Amino acid sequence: MKNSALKGALGALAVVGVAMIAKKAAQRKRFIKGIFDEYGIKERSPFGLADKIREMNEEEYQELKGKFKKEFSSKCCRKENIYEA
């Protein structure tokens, strides 16, 4: 009886984990789509984004870079969470 309850709990935990990963993937996909729309990039590929970056001036590039850094930096790896000895 214990073994089946453990399997059920692990199964439920796995479902929750998959749902969380799917939610994060959807958020990131929306972010990327928003970037393409905001900057008027027609070609929805890394090459389209690279072409747009080549056309940008330094200020626009730094703004875009900051948006990506904010979206894709992991909470565990942010500077304020790293303790120095």
N, C-alpha and C positions, 0 to 999 in steps of 0.2 A: 504494500500500500504506500509506503514512504517513497519508493522509487518512482511510482507513477505521479505522485504529487510533485516531486522534484522535477520530473520531466515536464510537467505542465507549467511549473513556475519558470523553468528555463525557456520553454517555448514562448510564453508570454513576454518574457524579457527580450527575446530575440525579435519578436514582432515590434515591440516598442523601439528597439534599436534601429531596425530597418525603417520604421516610420520617421524617426528623427533624422536619419541620413537622407531620406527622400525629401523631407521638408527643407533641409539645408541646401540640397542640390537645386530645388525649385527656387529658393531665394537667390542663389547665385546666378541661376539662369535668367531670372527677372532683372537682376543687376546688370548683367552683360547686355541684355536686350535694351535696357534703358540707356546704357552708354552708347550703343549703336544708334538709337533714336536721337539722343541728345546731340551727338556730333554729326548727324546726318550721314552715317556710313551705310551705303546701299548694299555692299557686298558683305554678307554675314559670315565672315571667316576671319581667321587670324591675319590673313594677307590684307583684307580690307582695313582692319584696325592698324596694321603696320603702315599702310599707305597714308592713312590719315595722320598718324604720328609724324611721319616724315614731313607733312605739310604744316605742322604746328610750329608756332614759335616757342621759345623756352618757357614762358609763363604759362601758356596753355598746356604744355607737356607736363610741367610740374603739378598743375591742378589735376590733370588726369591721373598722374602717377599717385598723387595723394588719395584720390578716390579708390584706386585699386588697392593701395596699401591698407586703407581703412577697412575695406570690405574683406580682404583675403588674409589679413594678419590674424594669427591664432591668438586667442585670449591667453593661453598658457605661455606664450612666447613674447608677450609684450614687455617692454622695458620696465614698466612699473611693477611687474610681477616677478622680476628676477632679483634675487637677493644677492648682495655682494658680501663676501666674507671680510 
